Amino acid sequence: MYKRMLFIYNPHAGKGQIKNHLIKVIDIFIKGGYEVTIHSTQYIGDATVTTRERRKEYDVLVCCGGDGTLDEVVTGMMDSEERIPIGYIPAGSTNDFAKSLKIPRIMSRAAEIVMRDNRFACDVGSFNDNVFIYIAAFGVFTDVSYETKQEAKNRLGYLAYIMEGMKRLTIVNNSYRLKVEYDSKVVEEEFLFGMITNSYSVGGFKSITGKNVKLNDGLFEVTLIKRPKNPLEIQGIMASLIAKETDERYMYSFKTDQLKITSEEKIPWTLDGEFGGEQKEVLINNYKEALEIIVPLKKNAHK
């Protein structure tokens, strides 16, 4: 008896490369014993709506696209306690979360991993009334992923993020006076950038989220970059980012399962690389092992 699969893909992700691999990927699924329903996303948020409305009809949901597509699927899945496993075939320009899960970029190999059905229960973050799978961020880097032209992403990949991010780091006027509360601690300072992550890679920067990262420990890795006071401090921040190290002179770095961030003015945020709205107050929680994602057998993300 066939099992039922809902396959959601973003035809515009990356270079639209899924169009050249779709037949082979679907053939792998059918040979693996699945009856496949294919849905191509038609608009922003379509994957969320489709997941929310149709997940109960299927045994597994597989999404193909960038991290934004995965975020939409996760958002739809988290709307109910009745959740099914998610397979992920990365087809975006950076695929940060796929790298954390050790899922290969070669689509046929990623499809074969789905067929092995090795499930990993990973954490999911809540952001006020929204959710995110691997990052919530504000500040000078946050508009890099959605304002960098798709053409540059396709041509340069993560290098586009690095170049644009470094350019924006020199703009020190866009900083925010924040009150950050976590684990009975309070920090009040002016910050240039902040990220709350559950990932090994952000915008192509591997290991920037810290050491001893686990995707199922119920904890976020938090990095807050202070507003630099002079060009020397800007150089120090850049050097830390390139070296993938935390310099306590310029940054706060800690782990927590919950934090509250407030400011006097609205701050634009990104969730999983997409625009997440402007907020004066955000409450962020970690839902430990909230979703099952199918990962490679010998390279589980939590090891």
Secondary structure, 3 states (H helix, E strand, C coil): CCEEEEEEECCCCCCCCHHHHHHHHHHHHHHCCEEEEEEECCCCCHHHHHHHHHHHHCCEEEEEECHHHHHHHHHHHCCCCCCCCEEEEECCCCCHHHHHCCCCCCHHHHHHHHHHCCEEEEEEEEECCEEECCEEEEECCCCHHHHCCHHHHHHHCHHHHHHHHHHHHCCCCCCEEEEEEECCEEEEEEEEEEEEECCCEECCEECCCCCCCCCCCCCEEEEEEECCCCHHHHHHHHHHHHHCCCCCCCEEEEEECEEEEEEEEEEEEEECCEEEEEEEEEEEEEEEEEEEEECCCCCCCCC
